[in-house]
Amino acid sequence: MFFVPNGVVSFAESISKFGSGLFLLVQVVLLLDFVHGWNENWVAKDEQFWYMALLVVSVVCYIGSFAFSGLLFHWFTPSGQDCGLNMFFIVSTLILVFVFAIVALHPKVNGSLLPASVIGLYCTYLCYSGLSSEPRDYECNGLHNHSKAMSTGSLTLGLCTTILSVVYSAVRAGSSATVLSAPDSPRAGADKPLLPFSKADEEETKDVPKPVTYSYSFFHLIFSLASMYSAMLLTGWSTSVGESGKLVDVGWPSVWVRIATQWATAGLFIWSLVAPLLFPDREF
């Protein structure tokens, strides 16, 4: 890459920004699928213990969201500073947490508090992630104000968390047979007869390669998007980020990417609740 012309690198940067946005949407869809599946799994057990577990987890998530929001007010709205933008981000996040609960508990919506609470906590984390990515010399960044470098432990923890998140999302989305898979993806065992005609036929079927449960092209597409996302994190979503370029994932582009991801998460979650009402003839 050192010998590639600058024009090619600039083009790759533009493509990576677009691909990174798609990968963030993939992460959001995976999260929504996870929380809805989690809720359905516990409700299907139809036992008092699991109902209590649903309530306890939901309460813990709400307590975590409100406590975390209090810390955000303390860290990112320091006294004596005009921090209207940070105040807007934090207050809008709290409003989203309440909106999730109201929509999920509406009598006409087939919702539950568990997904609403988990998504609310995740949106609060995205708000923190965005605010903590503000430039170190920004007066409203009270958590990292005037800090020109990150400690080795903080940098290592952040990179490990990012890598684990990227790897899980890429593997989960790329190898899934039910979530985000291509419509024409082959299904394992699709051509296998229900009952073998004989022992010889049964032995023969064991040696026949079975089709994989995912699309090869889709699998590699997800990993390509993951690599684009990793590149954007390491370069601060731009090849010219000034002083913030010395730090990983710090700068205004990173802030707005996190906030946009939060809004996309909120929109998709609410859509997953109201879509069955708007389109009753479709299966979701």
N, C-alpha and C positions, 0 to 999 in steps of 0.2 A: 504493500500500500504506500510505502514511502516514494515509490517511483511512479505512482498514478498521478495524472494531471489534476490540478486543483478543481477544474470544472467537473470532473467525474466525481470527486469527493463531495462537492457541493450538491450534485444531483443525488448522490447516495444519501446525503444528510436529509434532503427534502423527502425522499422516499421513506427513510427511517422514521421521520416524524409522523407521517401518515400511518405507517405500519405499526408504530408504537401505540397510536390511538386505537387502532383495531385490537391490539393485544390487551389494552386496558379494558376494552369492552368485553373481550373474551373472559378476562378475570371476573368482571362483574356478573356475567351470565353464569359462570361456574359457581360463584358465591350464592347467587339466587337459587340455583339448582340444589346446592348443598343444604341451605337453610330450609327450603320447602321439603326436601327429602327427609331431613332430620325431623321436622315436625310431624310429617306423615308417618314416619317409622314409629315414633313414640306414641302417637295417637292410636295407631293400629293395634298396639298391644292391649289397649282397652283395660288397663289396670290402674287402680288408685295410686300406686307408687309412681307410675310414669306420668300421670297427670300432675302429681305434686312436683315431680322433677321438672316438668315444663314450666310450672309456676315459679319455682325457685330459680331456674336459669334465667327466665324472663326478668324477674325482679333484680337479680344480680347484674344483668346487662343494663337495665335502666339506671340502677344506682351507679354503675361504672360510667355511664354516659354523662350523668349530671355531675358527678364528682370530677370527671375529666374536664368537663366544660368549665367548672369553677377554676381549675388549674390553668386553663387556657386564658381566662380573664386575667388571672394573676400574672401570667408569664408574658402575654402579648398585648396587654393594654395597660402599660405602666402609667402611673399618675404623672400629670404634668405634660403629657404628650398627646397630640391629636392623632388618634389611632382609629379613625372612623372606618377604614377598610377592614381592619382586623375585627372590630366590633361587629361589623356587618356579617363577616364570615361566621363568627361564633354564634351570634343570635340566630342567623338563618339556619345553622345546624341544629340548634335547640328546637326551632320551629318544625324542622323536618322530623325530629324525633317524636314530637307530639302528633304531627300529621300522620305518620306511619301508624301509630296506635289507634287514632280515630278511624282511619280508613279500614284497618284490619278488624276492628270491633264493630263495624257497621253491620246491621242485621242482614243486609242484602249481599254482603261480601263474605265469601268463604275463606276467611282469614284467621290468623291466630297471633297471639302476642309474642310467641317465640321468634318467628321470622322478623317481626317488626322490631323487637328489641335488639336482635343481633345486627340487623341492618342499621339501626340507629347507632349502635356502638361502633360499627365499622365507619359510618359517615363521620362520627366524632373523631375517630382515629385519622381519617383522611383530612379533616380540618386541621388537626395537630400537625400532620405530616406536611401540609401545605404551609402553615405558618412557620414551622421550624426550618423550612427551606428558604425563608426570606433572607436577603443579604445580611451579612453579619454586622454591617455598619448602619443598618436601618434602625432608627430610634425606637420603633415599636417592637422590635425583636428582643424582648427582655431576657429571653432564655439564653440566647447566644450573642447578645449585644457586644460588639467590639472584639469578639473572639475570632482571631485570624486563622486559627488552626483547630483541628479536632484532635482529641486524644486518640492514641492508638486503639484503646479499648472501644471507644465509641465508633470509630471508623470501621473496625473489624466487625463489631456487632451489626452495624448498619449494612455492611456488604454481605454478611452471612444471611441476614434476614431477606435481603433483596434477592440473593441467589436462590435461596430455598423457595421463595415465593415464585420466582420465574420458572424454576425447574418443575415445581408441582403443577403450576398452571399449564405449562407446555405439555407435560406428560399426561395430565388429566384430560385436557382438551384434545390433544392429538391422538390419544388411544381410546377415547370414549366411543362406544357403539350407540349411545342414546343421546348424548349431549353434544350439540354442535357438529355432529357427523354429517357427512355428505349424504343426500337422499339415496344415491345409488351405491352406497357402501355395501359390500357383501357381508353376509351374516354367517358366522361359524355354524356348521352343521346344517346349512340350508338344503344341501343336496343329499343328505344322509337319509336312507330309507328308515321308516318307522320300525320295521321288523325285518331282520336279515332272513334271506331264504334258507340259508344253511350255515353250518359252521365255517365252511370254506369261504362263503361270501362274507361272513362276519370278520374272519381273519384278513380278508382282502381289504375291507373297508378301513381297517386299522392302519394299513400302510398307505392309504390314499391321503395326500396332503389336504388339509382342510383350509378353506379360505379364512383370512384374518377378519377380525370384527371391526376393522377401521379402514379408512381409505389412505393409501400410501401418500398420495398427493396432499391430502388434507393434513396428515401427520407432519410432513415436512414444511408445509405452509405455516403451521402453528409454531414450529421451532424457528422458522425464519423471522416471524413476527417477534418472538421472544428475544432473538439476538438483536433485532432493531431496538427493542425496548431497553435492553442492557446497554447498548451503545449510547442511547440518549441519556440514560442515567449517568453514565461515566463522563459525558461531555457537557452535562448541564443543559441538554436539549438545544445546544447550539455550538458551533465551532468558534464563536467569538463571544465569550461571556465575561470578559474582563477579569476583575479581581476575584469574582466568585468562581472562576474556572479552576482555581487552586484547590477548591473543595468539591467533593462529590455530591451531586444532586442539590446544589445551592444556587439560587437565583430566581428572578421573577418568572421565567418560563416554567420552572419546576413548580412554583406556587400555583400558577394558573392551571397547569396540568392536573394537579391534585384536586383543586376546587372543581374543575370541569368533570373529573372522574366522580366526585361526590354527587354532583348534580345528575350525571348520567345514571349512577346507582339509584338515586332517589326516584328518578323518572321511570326506570325499568321496573323497580319494585312496585311502585303504585300501579303501573301498567299491568303487571302480573296479577294484581288483585282485581282490577276493574275490567280487564279485557273479557273474562267470561261473561260479564253482565252485558257488555256492549255487543258481543258476538255470541249469543247463546247457541247458535247452530254449529259452532266450531268446537273441536275437541282440543283442550289445552293440557 
